[in-house]
Amino acid sequence: MENDPYTRQGLKNIDKYFKKTSQSDVYFICLVLDPNYKLAYIEGQWDAQDVADGRDCLEAVFDDYYTPLSHMPTREQSALPTKLVRKHYSDDWMCEVIKARQTTDHLTHNPQQELNLYLSALLEETDDIVAWWG
């Protein structure tokens, strides 16, 4: 069957398009964003330079599209009552400490660290990737 010219041509076409997928940034990113695979398949099958190039691309795209969750109130929101429940008169100082901590956390948050934590975490089996990402 390997000598069949149609089979050879078919395999040649498969190889051609398979190589195109590995040259696409989207292919790398889709695999990595699937919690079933992350980097496991790529690191096992691709050469080290291709993996490094793919990670560089992923990080660049991540930086371009990353939108932080806004836990910090806007000026309009800060005029509204705080979400912290005050049970006693003396709780105000605790609320101020918590607000200061939230501000510090917001200023020191590193999105790249968040991405690296995701990539280094254990693989997770899921049938619904979109639902997994929430």
C-alpha positions as semicolon CSV with decimal commas, in nm:
position;residue;x (nm);y (nm);z (nm)
1;M;0,000;0,000;0,000
2;E;0,297;0,234;0,062
3;N;0,385;0,209;-0,306
4;D;0,040;0,323;-0,408
5;P;0,084;0,674;-0,560
6;Y;-0,246;0,793;-0,412
7;T;-0,147;0,682;-0,065
8;R;0,194;0,852;-0,097
9;Q;0,029;1,172;-0,217
10;G;-0,225;1,156;0,066
11;L;0,050;1,108;0,325
12;K;0,246;1,392;0,169
13;N;-0,058;1,621;0,202
14;I;-0,114;1,517;0,563
15;D;0,250;1,589;0,641
16;K;0,230;1,927;0,467
17;Y;-0,070;2,043;0,670
18;F;0,055;1,891;0,994
19;K;0,373;2,097;0,958
20;K;0,161;2,408;0,901
21;T;-0,021;2,354;1,232
22;S;0,307;2,334;1,420
23;Q;0,411;2,664;1,262
24;S;0,097;2,837;1,386
25;D;0,098;3,026;1,715
26;V;-0,271;2,948;1,753
27;Y;-0,205;2,573;1,757
28;F;0,046;2,609;2,041
29;I;-0,178;2,842;2,239
30;C;-0,486;2,621;2,198
31;L;-0,298;2,315;2,321
32;V;-0,153;2,499;2,620
33;L;-0,486;2,650;2,720
34;D;-0,644;2,305;2,727
35;P;-0,610;2,193;3,093
36;N;-0,606;1,832;2,969
37;Y;-0,273;1,894;2,789
38;K;-0,107;2,223;2,891
39;L;0,261;2,175;2,800
40;A;0,268;1,795;2,840
41;Y;0,222;1,701;2,475
42;I;0,433;1,983;2,337
43;E;0,728;1,925;2,571
44;G;0,710;1,554;2,493
45;Q;0,696;1,587;2,115
46;W;0,852;1,917;2,010
47;D;1,216;2,014;2,020
48;A;1,327;2,249;2,298
49;Q;1,366;2,554;2,073
50;D;1,013;2,519;1,933
51;V;0,877;2,491;2,288
52;A;1,070;2,803;2,393
53;D;0,948;2,994;2,087
54;G;0,591;2,886;2,156
55;R;0,613;2,997;2,519
56;D;0,753;3,334;2,413
57;C;0,461;3,377;2,175
58;L;0,211;3,267;2,441
59;E;0,353;3,517;2,690
60;A;0,341;3,798;2,433
61;V;-0,021;3,720;2,344
62;F;-0,105;3,687;2,713
63;D;0,043;4,030;2,783
64;D;-0,154;4,180;2,493
65;Y;-0,488;4,034;2,600
66;Y;-0,460;4,008;2,977
67;T;-0,734;4,202;3,154
68;P;-0,697;4,207;3,530
69;L;-0,998;4,135;3,741
70;S;-1,091;4,465;3,893
71;H;-1,112;4,419;4,268
72;M;-1,023;4,780;4,330
73;P;-1,318;5,015;4,349
74;T;-1,343;5,310;4,117
75;R;-1,388;5,654;4,271
76;E;-1,763;5,626;4,226
77;Q;-1,770;5,285;4,390
78;S;-1,555;5,393;4,682
79;A;-1,822;5,647;4,775
80;L;-2,064;5,357;4,822
81;P;-2,075;5,162;5,149
82;T;-1,797;4,907;5,176
83;K;-1,877;4,540;5,119
84;L;-1,703;4,451;5,442
85;V;-1,960;4,370;5,708
86;R;-1,919;4,583;6,016
87;K;-2,059;4,414;6,319
88;H;-1,923;4,640;6,590
89;Y;-1,819;4,999;6,633
90;S;-1,452;4,899;6,662
91;D;-1,441;4,713;6,326
92;D;-1,352;5,026;6,126
93;W;-0,979;4,985;6,186
94;M;-0,995;4,626;6,059
95;C;-1,169;4,738;5,742
96;E;-0,898;4,997;5,682
97;V;-0,626;4,733;5,723
98;I;-0,805;4,505;5,476
99;K;-0,849;4,788;5,224
100;A;-0,477;4,869;5,249
101;R;-0,392;4,503;5,191
102;Q;-0,621;4,487;4,887
103;T;-0,451;4,794;4,743
104;T;-0,105;4,642;4,798
105;D;-0,213;4,309;4,647
106;H;-0,354;4,488;4,345
107;L;-0,032;4,685;4,291
108;T;0,201;4,386;4,332
109;H;-0,004;4,130;4,135
110;N;0,207;3,965;3,863
111;P;-0,004;3,825;3,576
112;Q;0,295;3,633;3,432
113;Q;0,325;3,450;3,764
114;E;-0,042;3,356;3,734
115;L;0,022;3,213;3,385
116;N;0,327;3,019;3,506
117;L;0,129;2,877;3,799
118;Y;-0,135;2,753;3,555
119;L;0,126;2,595;3,326
120;S;0,309;2,425;3,613
121;A;-0,004;2,293;3,786
122;L;-0,112;1,933;3,742
123;L;-0,312;1,843;3,433
124;E;-0,686;1,836;3,486
125;E;-0,930;1,612;3,303
126;T;-1,228;1,796;3,166
127;D;-1,473;1,739;2,884
128;D;-1,578;2,104;2,869
129;I;-1,278;2,335;2,841
130;V;-1,491;2,649;2,810
131;A;-1,678;2,567;3,132
132;W;-1,347;2,488;3,304
133;W;-1,219;2,835;3,222
134;G;-1,549;2,977;3,348
